[in-house]
Amino acid sequence: MNKKGWIRIVEMFIAIMIIATAVLLVASKQVGERDISSEVYEKQRQIFEVVGSNDVYREEIIGIDLSGGCVNLNRGDSYGFIDYIDKSVPNSWDFVVNLCKIGLISNKGSPNDKEVFVSESVISAVVDDYPNEEPRKMRLSVWGK
């Protein structure tokens, strides 16, 4: 028997296994780092579209007292538009809604250690129904749990 031949075959087999392992590790890391920003922003746009065109949700938002400037709302708060947002976002995401007077900004409730996707929209009331109410800025912050 030729011992050198068998040693060469074993060496080649080990080299192939090392290369295959490296390729699998690199490929698995790329799959885990999927960019979800376009998916999140599209979902936020849909939420703003529904909330902005639904009279009940708009009345809820206009009815919230903003005498302090901004209000922070989370999953579980008893508003219909919060329930709608909760049902619209996947369970793997978390969110916070900040309602502010125009010109003010609040990021209260958003985590500092995660990638947070933020969109905002102005929600206004029907002038005939609420002549003295000012529009509000609704800021929706979404992040992965």
Biotite code that builds the C-alpha atoms (Angstrom):
import biotite.structure as struc

atoms = struc.array([
    struc.Atom([0.000, 0.000, 0.000], chain_id="A", res_id=1, res_name="MET", atom_name="CA", element="C"),
    struc.Atom([1.034, 3.539, -0.693], chain_id="A", res_id=2, res_name="ASN", atom_name="CA", element="C"),
    struc.Atom([0.862, 5.421, 2.645], chain_id="A", res_id=3, res_name="LYS", atom_name="CA", element="C"),
    struc.Atom([1.717, 8.769, 1.076], chain_id="A", res_id=4, res_name="LYS", atom_name="CA", element="C"),
    struc.Atom([-1.332, 8.527, -1.204], chain_id="A", res_id=5, res_name="GLY", atom_name="CA", element="C"),
    struc.Atom([-3.722, 7.930, 1.694], chain_id="A", res_id=6, res_name="TRP", atom_name="CA", element="C"),
    struc.Atom([-2.226, 10.796, 3.682], chain_id="A", res_id=7, res_name="ILE", atom_name="CA", element="C"),
    struc.Atom([-2.745, 13.102, 0.690], chain_id="A", res_id=8, res_name="ARG", atom_name="CA", element="C"),
    struc.Atom([-6.395, 12.024, 0.417], chain_id="A", res_id=9, res_name="ILE", atom_name="CA", element="C"),
    struc.Atom([-7.008, 12.669, 4.141], chain_id="A", res_id=10, res_name="VAL", atom_name="CA", element="C"),
    struc.Atom([-5.291, 16.076, 3.886], chain_id="A", res_id=11, res_name="GLU", atom_name="CA", element="C"),
    struc.Atom([-7.493, 17.046, 0.925], chain_id="A", res_id=12, res_name="MET", atom_name="CA", element="C"),
    struc.Atom([-10.630, 15.886, 2.753], chain_id="A", res_id=13, res_name="PHE", atom_name="CA", element="C"),
    struc.Atom([-9.730, 17.994, 5.826], chain_id="A", res_id=14, res_name="ILE", atom_name="CA", element="C"),
    struc.Atom([-8.980, 21.021, 3.618], chain_id="A", res_id=15, res_name="ALA", atom_name="CA", element="C"),
    struc.Atom([-12.366, 20.688, 1.874], chain_id="A", res_id=16, res_name="ILE", atom_name="CA", element="C"),
    struc.Atom([-14.136, 20.431, 5.256], chain_id="A", res_id=17, res_name="MET", atom_name="CA", element="C"),
    struc.Atom([-12.407, 23.595, 6.528], chain_id="A", res_id=18, res_name="ILE", atom_name="CA", element="C"),
    struc.Atom([-13.339, 25.550, 3.391], chain_id="A", res_id=19, res_name="ILE", atom_name="CA", element="C"),
    struc.Atom([-16.959, 24.312, 3.505], chain_id="A", res_id=20, res_name="ALA", atom_name="CA", element="C"),
    struc.Atom([-17.271, 25.298, 7.172], chain_id="A", res_id=21, res_name="THR", atom_name="CA", element="C"),
    struc.Atom([-15.947, 28.796, 6.455], chain_id="A", res_id=22, res_name="ALA", atom_name="CA", element="C"),
    struc.Atom([-18.386, 29.260, 3.557], chain_id="A", res_id=23, res_name="VAL", atom_name="CA", element="C"),
    struc.Atom([-21.337, 28.137, 5.705], chain_id="A", res_id=24, res_name="LEU", atom_name="CA", element="C"),
    struc.Atom([-20.368, 30.494, 8.541], chain_id="A", res_id=25, res_name="LEU", atom_name="CA", element="C"),
    struc.Atom([-20.115, 33.486, 6.212], chain_id="A", res_id=26, res_name="VAL", atom_name="CA", element="C"),
    struc.Atom([-23.414, 32.631, 4.501], chain_id="A", res_id=27, res_name="ALA", atom_name="CA", element="C"),
    struc.Atom([-25.284, 32.217, 7.799], chain_id="A", res_id=28, res_name="SER", atom_name="CA", element="C"),
    struc.Atom([-24.104, 35.627, 9.050], chain_id="A", res_id=29, res_name="LYS", atom_name="CA", element="C"),
    struc.Atom([-25.354, 37.322, 5.883], chain_id="A", res_id=30, res_name="GLN", atom_name="CA", element="C"),
    struc.Atom([-28.801, 35.746, 6.234], chain_id="A", res_id=31, res_name="VAL", atom_name="CA", element="C"),
    struc.Atom([-29.081, 36.964, 9.849], chain_id="A", res_id=32, res_name="GLY", atom_name="CA", element="C"),
    struc.Atom([-28.336, 40.581, 8.922], chain_id="A", res_id=33, res_name="GLU", atom_name="CA", element="C"),
    struc.Atom([-31.286, 41.087, 6.593], chain_id="A", res_id=34, res_name="ARG", atom_name="CA", element="C"),
    struc.Atom([-32.217, 44.729, 5.962], chain_id="A", res_id=35, res_name="ASP", atom_name="CA", element="C"),
    struc.Atom([-35.802, 45.243, 7.109], chain_id="A", res_id=36, res_name="ILE", atom_name="CA", element="C"),
    struc.Atom([-35.890, 49.040, 6.835], chain_id="A", res_id=37, res_name="SER", atom_name="CA", element="C"),
    struc.Atom([-37.995, 49.151, 3.662], chain_id="A", res_id=38, res_name="SER", atom_name="CA", element="C"),
    struc.Atom([-40.465, 46.674, 5.169], chain_id="A", res_id=39, res_name="GLU", atom_name="CA", element="C"),
    struc.Atom([-40.756, 48.730, 8.378], chain_id="A", res_id=40, res_name="VAL", atom_name="CA", element="C"),
    struc.Atom([-41.180, 52.075, 6.601], chain_id="A", res_id=41, res_name="TYR", atom_name="CA", element="C"),
    struc.Atom([-43.819, 50.607, 4.265], chain_id="A", res_id=42, res_name="GLU", atom_name="CA", element="C"),
    struc.Atom([-45.761, 49.270, 7.258], chain_id="A", res_id=43, res_name="LYS", atom_name="CA", element="C"),
    struc.Atom([-45.499, 52.658, 8.999], chain_id="A", res_id=44, res_name="GLN", atom_name="CA", element="C"),
    struc.Atom([-46.775, 54.399, 5.860], chain_id="A", res_id=45, res_name="ARG", atom_name="CA", element="C"),
    struc.Atom([-49.781, 52.057, 5.741], chain_id="A", res_id=46, res_name="GLN", atom_name="CA", element="C"),
    struc.Atom([-50.523, 52.698, 9.420], chain_id="A", res_id=47, res_name="ILE", atom_name="CA", element="C"),
    struc.Atom([-50.424, 56.484, 8.947], chain_id="A", res_id=48, res_name="PHE", atom_name="CA", element="C"),
    struc.Atom([-52.651, 56.190, 5.893], chain_id="A", res_id=49, res_name="GLU", atom_name="CA", element="C"),
    struc.Atom([-55.315, 54.258, 7.820], chain_id="A", res_id=50, res_name="VAL", atom_name="CA", element="C"),
    struc.Atom([-55.104, 56.348, 11.006], chain_id="A", res_id=51, res_name="VAL", atom_name="CA", element="C"),
    struc.Atom([-55.166, 59.627, 9.063], chain_id="A", res_id=52, res_name="GLY", atom_name="CA", element="C"),
    struc.Atom([-58.221, 58.656, 7.031], chain_id="A", res_id=53, res_name="SER", atom_name="CA", element="C"),
    struc.Atom([-60.235, 57.053, 9.870], chain_id="A", res_id=54, res_name="ASN", atom_name="CA", element="C"),
    struc.Atom([-62.465, 59.654, 11.567], chain_id="A", res_id=55, res_name="ASP", atom_name="CA", element="C"),
    struc.Atom([-62.734, 57.653, 14.816], chain_id="A", res_id=56, res_name="VAL", atom_name="CA", element="C"),
    struc.Atom([-58.957, 57.351, 15.168], chain_id="A", res_id=57, res_name="TYR", atom_name="CA", element="C"),
    struc.Atom([-58.482, 61.032, 14.318], chain_id="A", res_id=58, res_name="ARG", atom_name="CA", element="C"),
    struc.Atom([-61.063, 62.062, 16.934], chain_id="A", res_id=59, res_name="GLU", atom_name="CA", element="C"),
    struc.Atom([-59.252, 59.935, 19.532], chain_id="A", res_id=60, res_name="GLU", atom_name="CA", element="C"),
    struc.Atom([-55.950, 61.609, 18.704], chain_id="A", res_id=61, res_name="ILE", atom_name="CA", element="C"),
    struc.Atom([-57.444, 65.115, 18.743], chain_id="A", res_id=62, res_name="ILE", atom_name="CA", element="C"),
    struc.Atom([-59.144, 64.332, 22.077], chain_id="A", res_id=63, res_name="GLY", atom_name="CA", element="C"),
    struc.Atom([-55.849, 63.548, 23.848], chain_id="A", res_id=64, res_name="ILE", atom_name="CA", element="C"),
    struc.Atom([-54.695, 66.378, 26.122], chain_id="A", res_id=65, res_name="ASP", atom_name="CA", element="C"),
    struc.Atom([-51.381, 67.820, 24.955], chain_id="A", res_id=66, res_name="LEU", atom_name="CA", element="C"),
    struc.Atom([-51.122, 70.576, 27.570], chain_id="A", res_id=67, res_name="SER", atom_name="CA", element="C"),
    struc.Atom([-47.693, 69.166, 28.517], chain_id="A", res_id=68, res_name="GLY", atom_name="CA", element="C"),
    struc.Atom([-46.533, 69.378, 24.909], chain_id="A", res_id=69, res_name="GLY", atom_name="CA", element="C"),
    struc.Atom([-46.169, 65.651, 24.175], chain_id="A", res_id=70, res_name="CYS", atom_name="CA", element="C"),
    struc.Atom([-47.787, 62.382, 25.224], chain_id="A", res_id=71, res_name="VAL", atom_name="CA", element="C"),
    struc.Atom([-46.159, 58.953, 25.063], chain_id="A", res_id=72, res_name="ASN", atom_name="CA", element="C"),
    struc.Atom([-48.416, 55.990, 24.186], chain_id="A", res_id=73, res_name="LEU", atom_name="CA", element="C"),
    struc.Atom([-47.438, 52.319, 24.246], chain_id="A", res_id=74, res_name="ASN", atom_name="CA", element="C"),
    struc.Atom([-48.811, 48.931, 23.302], chain_id="A", res_id=75, res_name="ARG", atom_name="CA", element="C"),
    struc.Atom([-51.753, 48.212, 25.585], chain_id="A", res_id=76, res_name="GLY", atom_name="CA", element="C"),
    struc.Atom([-52.959, 51.804, 26.047], chain_id="A", res_id=77, res_name="ASP", atom_name="CA", element="C"),
    struc.Atom([-56.723, 51.936, 25.659], chain_id="A", res_id=78, res_name="SER", atom_name="CA", element="C"),
    struc.Atom([-57.124, 53.729, 22.346], chain_id="A", res_id=79, res_name="TYR", atom_name="CA", element="C"),
    struc.Atom([-58.510, 52.281, 19.145], chain_id="A", res_id=80, res_name="GLY", atom_name="CA", element="C"),
    struc.Atom([-55.646, 53.566, 17.010], chain_id="A", res_id=81, res_name="PHE", atom_name="CA", element="C"),
    struc.Atom([-53.095, 51.975, 19.388], chain_id="A", res_id=82, res_name="ILE", atom_name="CA", element="C"),
    struc.Atom([-54.972, 48.662, 19.099], chain_id="A", res_id=83, res_name="ASP", atom_name="CA", element="C"),
    struc.Atom([-54.873, 49.027, 15.306], chain_id="A", res_id=84, res_name="TYR", atom_name="CA", element="C"),
    struc.Atom([-51.109, 49.668, 15.347], chain_id="A", res_id=85, res_name="ILE", atom_name="CA", element="C"),
    struc.Atom([-50.609, 46.713, 17.705], chain_id="A", res_id=86, res_name="ASP", atom_name="CA", element="C"),
    struc.Atom([-52.479, 44.423, 15.304], chain_id="A", res_id=87, res_name="LYS", atom_name="CA", element="C"),
    struc.Atom([-50.640, 45.837, 12.275], chain_id="A", res_id=88, res_name="SER", atom_name="CA", element="C"),
    struc.Atom([-47.051, 45.366, 13.416], chain_id="A", res_id=89, res_name="VAL", atom_name="CA", element="C"),
    struc.Atom([-45.566, 41.860, 13.669], chain_id="A", res_id=90, res_name="PRO", atom_name="CA", element="C"),
    struc.Atom([-45.140, 40.339, 17.124], chain_id="A", res_id=91, res_name="ASN", atom_name="CA", element="C"),
    struc.Atom([-41.366, 40.478, 16.681], chain_id="A", res_id=92, res_name="SER", atom_name="CA", element="C"),
    struc.Atom([-41.511, 44.303, 16.648], chain_id="A", res_id=93, res_name="TRP", atom_name="CA", element="C"),
    struc.Atom([-42.224, 46.727, 19.468], chain_id="A", res_id=94, res_name="ASP", atom_name="CA", element="C"),
    struc.Atom([-43.395, 50.314, 19.117], chain_id="A", res_id=95, res_name="PHE", atom_name="CA", element="C"),
    struc.Atom([-44.126, 53.591, 20.860], chain_id="A", res_id=96, res_name="VAL", atom_name="CA", element="C"),
    struc.Atom([-46.274, 56.502, 19.665], chain_id="A", res_id=97, res_name="VAL", atom_name="CA", element="C"),
    struc.Atom([-45.430, 60.077, 20.631], chain_id="A", res_id=98, res_name="ASN", atom_name="CA", element="C"),
    struc.Atom([-48.138, 62.678, 20.047], chain_id="A", res_id=99, res_name="LEU", atom_name="CA", element="C"),
    struc.Atom([-46.843, 66.244, 20.142], chain_id="A", res_id=100, res_name="CYS", atom_name="CA", element="C"),
    struc.Atom([-47.880, 69.752, 19.322], chain_id="A", res_id=101, res_name="LYS", atom_name="CA", element="C"),
    struc.Atom([-46.511, 70.922, 15.992], chain_id="A", res_id=102, res_name="ILE", atom_name="CA", element="C"),
    struc.Atom([-42.927, 72.090, 16.449], chain_id="A", res_id=103, res_name="GLY", atom_name="CA", element="C"),
    struc.Atom([-42.133, 69.765, 19.367], chain_id="A", res_id=104, res_name="LEU", atom_name="CA", element="C"),
    struc.Atom([-40.278, 66.453, 19.182], chain_id="A", res_id=105, res_name="ILE", atom_name="CA", element="C"),
    struc.Atom([-40.252, 63.554, 21.623], chain_id="A", res_id=106, res_name="SER", atom_name="CA", element="C"),
    struc.Atom([-38.446, 60.232, 21.444], chain_id="A", res_id=107, res_name="ASN", atom_name="CA", element="C"),
    struc.Atom([-39.584, 59.156, 24.893], chain_id="A", res_id=108, res_name="LYS", atom_name="CA", element="C"),
    struc.Atom([-39.983, 55.408, 25.176], chain_id="A", res_id=109, res_name="GLY", atom_name="CA", element="C"),
    struc.Atom([-37.621, 54.554, 22.306], chain_id="A", res_id=110, res_name="SER", atom_name="CA", element="C"),
    struc.Atom([-34.671, 52.347, 23.264], chain_id="A", res_id=111, res_name="PRO", atom_name="CA", element="C"),
    struc.Atom([-31.139, 53.669, 22.890], chain_id="A", res_id=112, res_name="ASN", atom_name="CA", element="C"),
    struc.Atom([-29.535, 50.277, 22.299], chain_id="A", res_id=113, res_name="ASP", atom_name="CA", element="C"),
    struc.Atom([-31.555, 49.109, 19.274], chain_id="A", res_id=114, res_name="LYS", atom_name="CA", element="C"),
    struc.Atom([-32.019, 50.122, 15.663], chain_id="A", res_id=115, res_name="GLU", atom_name="CA", element="C"),
    struc.Atom([-35.157, 52.296, 15.770], chain_id="A", res_id=116, res_name="VAL", atom_name="CA", element="C"),
    struc.Atom([-37.189, 53.189, 12.664], chain_id="A", res_id=117, res_name="PHE", atom_name="CA", element="C"),
    struc.Atom([-39.088, 56.471, 13.035], chain_id="A", res_id=118, res_name="VAL", atom_name="CA", element="C"),
    struc.Atom([-41.777, 58.003, 10.849], chain_id="A", res_id=119, res_name="SER", atom_name="CA", element="C"),
    struc.Atom([-44.128, 60.842, 11.580], chain_id="A", res_id=120, res_name="GLU", atom_name="CA", element="C"),
    struc.Atom([-47.266, 62.375, 10.195], chain_id="A", res_id=121, res_name="SER", atom_name="CA", element="C"),
    struc.Atom([-49.473, 65.340, 10.992], chain_id="A", res_id=122, res_name="VAL", atom_name="CA", element="C"),
    struc.Atom([-52.968, 64.401, 12.155], chain_id="A", res_id=123, res_name="ILE", atom_name="CA", element="C"),
    struc.Atom([-55.587, 67.138, 12.002], chain_id="A", res_id=124, res_name="SER", atom_name="CA", element="C"),
    struc.Atom([-59.241, 67.353, 12.896], chain_id="A", res_id=125, res_name="ALA", atom_name="CA", element="C"),
    struc.Atom([-62.164, 68.285, 10.716], chain_id="A", res_id=126, res_name="VAL", atom_name="CA", element="C"),
    struc.Atom([-62.294, 72.077, 11.092], chain_id="A", res_id=127, res_name="VAL", atom_name="CA", element="C"),
    struc.Atom([-66.107, 72.183, 11.278], chain_id="A", res_id=128, res_name="ASP", atom_name="CA", element="C"),
    struc.Atom([-66.172, 69.646, 14.142], chain_id="A", res_id=129, res_name="ASP", atom_name="CA", element="C"),
    struc.Atom([-63.128, 70.896, 16.092], chain_id="A", res_id=130, res_name="TYR", atom_name="CA", element="C"),
    struc.Atom([-62.575, 74.558, 15.173], chain_id="A", res_id=131, res_name="PRO", atom_name="CA", element="C"),
    struc.Atom([-60.247, 75.286, 18.127], chain_id="A", res_id=132, res_name="ASN", atom_name="CA", element="C"),
    struc.Atom([-58.082, 72.163, 17.963], chain_id="A", res_id=133, res_name="GLU", atom_name="CA", element="C"),
    struc.Atom([-54.603, 72.351, 16.511], chain_id="A", res_id=134, res_name="GLU", atom_name="CA", element="C"),
    struc.Atom([-53.118, 69.564, 14.398], chain_id="A", res_id=135, res_name="PRO", atom_name="CA", element="C"),
    struc.Atom([-50.853, 67.099, 16.168], chain_id="A", res_id=136, res_name="ARG", atom_name="CA", element="C"),
    struc.Atom([-47.687, 65.398, 15.098], chain_id="A", res_id=137, res_name="LYS", atom_name="CA", element="C"),
    struc.Atom([-47.824, 61.627, 15.478], chain_id="A", res_id=138, res_name="MET", atom_name="CA", element="C"),
    struc.Atom([-44.399, 59.980, 15.657], chain_id="A", res_id=139, res_name="ARG", atom_name="CA", element="C"),
    struc.Atom([-44.275, 56.194, 15.377], chain_id="A", res_id=140, res_name="LEU", atom_name="CA", element="C"),
    struc.Atom([-41.056, 54.507, 16.509], chain_id="A", res_id=141, res_name="SER", atom_name="CA", element="C"),
    struc.Atom([-40.616, 50.805, 15.707], chain_id="A", res_id=142, res_name="VAL", atom_name="CA", element="C"),
    struc.Atom([-37.806, 48.395, 16.606], chain_id="A", res_id=143, res_name="TRP", atom_name="CA", element="C"),
    struc.Atom([-37.157, 44.686, 16.789], chain_id="A", res_id=144, res_name="GLY", atom_name="CA", element="C"),
    struc.Atom([-37.668, 43.051, 20.181], chain_id="A", res_id=145, res_name="LYS", atom_name="CA", element="C"),
])
